[in-house]
Amino acid sequence: MSGTAGAEIAGVDLSQDLSEQTVEGIRDILAEYGVVVFREQTLTPEQHIAAARRFGEVNINRFFAHADGYPEIALVSKEPDQKVNIGGGWHTDHSYDEYPALGSMLYAREVPPSGGDTMFASMYAAYDALSDGLKHTLSGLRAVHSSRHVFGMERPELKGRIGNAGLATQDAIHPVVITHPDSGKPALYVNPGFTLRFEGWTDDESRPLLAFLYQHAARPEFTCRLRWRNGSLAFWDNRSTWHYALNDYHGQRRLMHRITIEGGPLH
């Protein structure tokens, strides 16, 4: 999809049983490119859930509204009269968990005729482009991530779409540079959404270096842009990418179904 991130996979119908060889092939491509896209899918909620379970256990989201009768499916929606979208800033899902999510499968149920694209950024490419000196500095650092400042407050602008503020008690510490468990490649693992500070550093001490890393990692040459169509499904890897849902379709409806897949410890 771009020079550093994203791939489209054709000829796979996710509503059907997939061979183990196909599943492993998808897993390998995901590990390499960070996000894979499948077009023209026709999935029932049950088929969407079954597709996700081929890659791991499903995470039941604590904060998002769910599709009726399907707690595994989080609703990522925006109605024509709503001004604030979900995910409208660079972030990595679930970095606040002790074992962050492997990734998410986002399925387009209804998209506007234009706008509503999603940007992805490769944290492999962001890390690779750092100087050797900064790589050395970051190699010994860990960072504090939290859900409290994002989900631990009432947000009237997202009422009905995000709630359960009292459940936002997750804090975690992860290496600033991780080795991806599938690809074996180093990736930058801090993000503007959920990272608070470096372990053992104050907020004031952490802020300048984090700001540099955030600006650096969002450079256009590290990104790809997904233009959604009804029936598109994006499967992204939270260990190697950031994503950003663009909010440029006011007056139009956008309805997505998201299933998040559990991950393991990061090193």
Buried (B, 14 or more C-beta within 10 A) or exposed (E): BBEBBBBBBEEBBBBEEBEEEBEEBBBEBBBBBBBBBBBEBEBEBEBBBBBBEBBBEBBBBBBBBBBEEBEBBBBBBBEEEBEEBBBEBBBBBBBBBEEBBBBBBBBBBEBBEEBBBBBBBBBBBBBBBBEEEBBEEBEEBBBBBBBBEBBBEEBEEBEEBBBEBEEBEBBBEBBBBBBBBBBEBBBBBBBBBBBBBBBEBEEEEBEEBBEEBBEBBBEEEBBBBBEBEEBBBBBBBBBBBBBBBBBEBEEBBBBBBBBBBBBEEBE
